[in-house]
Amino acid sequence: MDRVPPVSDPARMLRLDGRVALVTGASSGLGARFARVLAAAGAHVVLTARRSERLAALAAELGDALWLAGDVTESRHVDQVVEAAVERHGRLDILVNNAGIADVQPLEEDSIASIRVMLEINLIAVIALCQAAGRVMLSRRSGSIVNIASRPMAGYAASKGAVVNLTRDLAAQWADRGIRVNAIAPGFFPSEMTGMLENPDLVARIERRTLMHRPGMEHELDGALLFLAGDASSYVTGHTLVVDGGWTAW
């Protein structure tokens, strides 16, 4: 008779005690929220973004958080922040690739130069961070990468669509080497980066078009993050978890 494995403690499955999590774009908005959620679950959080004052304030709030200001499009900074995490904690268990910018202009009004900048931040930097963090995780045959995807308009949608495919490919490359790679695709959430929800016409459209008839609230990504970052999703990889209130279900 096959031995039935013991049931895991459900209360522990979303805990991250002792694990080390690197969050990019952590100086505000969803990135700062993600850092707080991971820290509340017991993780040692490492923060990076461009605004040092905000990072310092968040690190002080979280207690033992390590922070390093810089630009994720610069290879040297990517290497430095991963090395700093390992030097401080001896390991890196979780990477949350949150840093990104959005441009919601119609394509015919956009410029190729601005799209190139967006691709550097939203895609190339994600690849670089996966590469740098992945090397550390591969050495321990353990790790969880959570990329942030989405889908508003042309250049932004192209960069985030590429992140979805990158997530699937890295999951296939690393699944048998101990690393899970997944993504979260938020719908419309409040964001300092875009200010989209300050537009009453857009909010009205979201309310009409979304099955739940409202934009998301910041805390409604907490569960998705903890699920993908920790043991609750131990048999999940290559997946993009859509959290959009039913926007894409129509």
ROZASE-458733 format. One record per residue: x, y, z of N, C-alpha, C in turn. Coordinates in steps of 0.2 Angstrom, whole numbers, plus 5000, padded with zeros to 4 digits. Layout:
N
XYZXYZXYZ ...
END
This chain:
250
500449945000500050005000500450065000 500350114996500650174996500650215002 501150245004501150285011500850355009 500350375013500050435012500450485016 500750535012501150585016500750625021 501050645026500650685032500450755029 499850775031499550835029499950895032 500150945028500551005030500151045035 500451075039500051125043499851185039 499251195038498951245033499151315036 499251325043499451385045500151405044 500551355042501251365041501451375034 500951355029501151355022501251425019 501051475022501151545019501651585023 501951545028502551575032503151575028 503651625029504251625025504851635030 504751615036505251625042505951605040 506351645040507151635039507351645032 506851655027507051655020507151725018 507551735013507851795011507451815004 507151875004506751894998507051964996 507151964989507352024986506752054982 506652114983506052154980506352214976 506252214970506452274966505852324965 505952384964505452434964505152444970 505552444976505252434983505052504986 505252554983505152624986504452644987 503952614983503352644984502852594981 502152604981501652574978501652494980 501552454974501552384975502152354978 502752384976503352354978503452364986 503252424988503352434995502852384999 502252374996501752334999502052264999 502352234994502552174993503152164999 503552215000504052205005503752195012 503252235013502952235020502652165021 502252135016501952075016502452015017 502952015014503551965014503851965021 503952035024504252035030503752015036 503152035035502652005040502551935040 502751895034502751825034503351795037 503851835039504451815042505051815038 505051845032505651845028506051905029 506751895028507251945028507151975021 507052045021506852075015507452115013 507652115006508152155003507752204998 507952264999507552314995507952344990 507752364984508052404979507552444975 507752504974507452554969507852614968 507652664965508052724964508052774969 507552774973507452824978507652804985 508252834987508652804993508252824999 507952884999507652915005507052865007 506652845002506052805003506252735005 506852705002507052645004507252645011 507652695013507952695020507352705025 506752735023506252745028505852675028 505752645023505452575023505852525026 506552525025506952475029506952485036 506952555038506852565046506252545048 505652545045505052525047505052445048 505352415043505352335043505852305048 506352355051506752325056507452305053 507552245050508152225048508252225041 507852265037507852255030508552285027 508852255023509452285019509152315013 509452375011509252415005509852435002 509752444995510352464991509952504985 510052574985509752614979510152604973 509852604967510152594961509652584955 509852574949509452574943509552494941 508952464941509052394939509252384931 509252434928509452424921510252424920 510552434926511252434926511552374929 511952334925512152264926512552264933 512952314934513352324940512852324946 512352364946511852364952511552304953 511352264948510952204948511452154952 512052154950512552104953512652124960 512752194962512852214968512352204973 511652204971511152194976511052124977 511152084973511152004974511751984978 512352014977512951994981512852024988 512552084989512352114996511952065000 511452044996510951995000511251935002 511751904998512051845000512551855005 512951915005513451935010513051945017 512451975017512151985023511851925026 511551885022511151835024511351765022 511851755018512151695016511751655011 511151685009510751645004510251695001 509851674996509351714993508851664990 508251664993507751614992507151644987 507051704987506451734984506651794980 506451804974506551864970505851884968 505651944969505051974967505252034962 505152014955505352064950504752114949 504752164953504252214953504352274949 504952294949505152364946504952364939 504652424937504352434930504052504929 503952514923503652584921503052564916 502652614916502052604911501952664907 501752654901501552714896500952694893 500452724895499752704892499552744886 500052774883499852814877499652764871 499252784867499152744860499752734857 499852684853500552674850500652724845 500252754841500352804836500552864839 500452874846500652934849501352924853 501552864854502152844858502752854853 503352854857503952864853504352794854 504752774849505152714849505652724855 505952784856506452794862506152774868 505552804870505152784876505052714877 504852684871504752604871505352564873 505952594870506552554872506752564879 506652624882506752634889506252584893 505652574891505152534895505452464894 505652444888505852374887506452354892 506952404892507552394896507352384904 506852424906506652414913506152354914 505652344910505152294911505352224909 505852224905506052154902506752144903 507252184900507952164901508152164908 507952204912508152204919507852144923 507252124921506952064924507452004922 507651994915508051944913508751944917 509052004918509652014922509551994929 509052014932508951994939508751914940 508351884935508251814935508951774935 509351804930510051774929510451774935 510551834938510951844944510651804950 510051814952509751774957509751704956 509551684950509551614948510251574949 510751614948511451574949511451564956 511251604961511351594968510851534970 510251534967509751484969509951414966 510251414960510451354957510951324962 511451364965511951334969511651294975 511051314977510751284983510151244981 510051234974509451194971508851214975 508751274976508051304979507951374978 507351394977507151464976506551474972 506251534973505651544970505651614967 505551624961505551684957504851704956 504651764957503951794956504051854952 503851854945503851904941503151944941 503152004940502552044939502352064932 501852034929501652044923500952084923 500752104917500152144916499952154909 499552194908499352204901498952274899 499152334900498852384897498952394890 499352434887499452454880500052434877 500152454870500652424866501352414869 501752464870502452444872502452414879 501952434883501952404890501752334889 501152324886500952254885501452204882 501852234877502352194874502852174879 503052214883503552204888503352154893 502752164895502452114900502252044897 502052044891501951984888502551944887 503151974886503751944885503951914892 503751954898503851924904503551864906 502851854903502551794904502851734901 503051744894503451694891504151674894 504451724896505051714900504951674906 504451684910504251654916504151574914 503851564909503751494907504351454905 504751494901505351464898505851454904 505951494909506451484914506151434919 505451424920505151374923505351304920 505351304914505551234910506351224911 506751274911507451264912507651244919 507351274924507551264931507151214935 506551194933506151154937506451094940 506851054937507251004940507851014943 507951084944508551104948508351144954 507751144956507451164962507151234962 507151264956506851334956506251334953 505751364956505051384953505051454951 504751464945504651534942503951544940 503651594943502951604941502851684941 502251704939502151774938501451784941 501351854943500751874945500551934939 499951924937499651974932499152014935 499252074938498752114941498352144936 497652154938497252204934497352274935 496852314936496952384938496952394945 497552414948497652434955497952504955 497752534961498052604962498852604961 499152654958499852654957500052724956 500552734960500852804960501252814953 501452754950501852754944501352774938 500752754938500352774932499852824934 499552824940498952874941498352854937 498352794934497752784930497052784933 497052764940496452764943496252834945 496552884944496352954945495952984939 495952944934495552964928494852934929 494352974930493652954931493352914925 493552924919493252894914493552824914 494152814915494452744915494152704921 494052734927493752704933493052674931 492652714927492052694925492052644920 492552644916492652584911492752524915 493252524920493452464924492852434927 492452484930491852464934491352424929 491252444923490852414918491052354916 491752344915492052294911492252234915 492352254922492652204926492052164930 492152094930491552064933491352084940 491852104944491752124951491652204951 491652234946491352304945491752354949 492452344950492852394953493552374952 494052424953494752414953494952364959 495552344958495852304964496052354970 496052324976496352354981497052324983 497452374985498152354986498252284990 497852274995497952214999497752144995 497452154990497152094986497652064982 498252084982498852044979499252004984 499152024991499551984996499551914996 498951884995498851814995499151784989 499151814983499451784977500251784978 500451834981501251844982501451784987 501151784993501351734998501251664995 500751654991500651584988501151564984 501351614979501851594974502551594977 502651634982503351644985503551584989 503051554993503251504998502951434996 502951395001502851315001502151304998 501651344999500951334997500951314990 501451344986501451324978501951284976 502151234981502751194979502751154973 502151144970502051104964501751144958 501951214959501751264954502351294951 502351294944502951324941502751344934 502951394931502751414924502051444924 501851464929501151484929501051564930 500551594927500451664928499751674931 499751694937499151704941498851764940 498251764937497951834935497551854941 497651914943497251944949496952004946 496352004943496052064940495352064941 495052034946494352044947493852024941 494151984937493751954931493751994925 494252044924494352084918494452044912 494851994913494951944907494451894906 493951884910493551824910492951834905 492851904903492351914898492451874892 
END
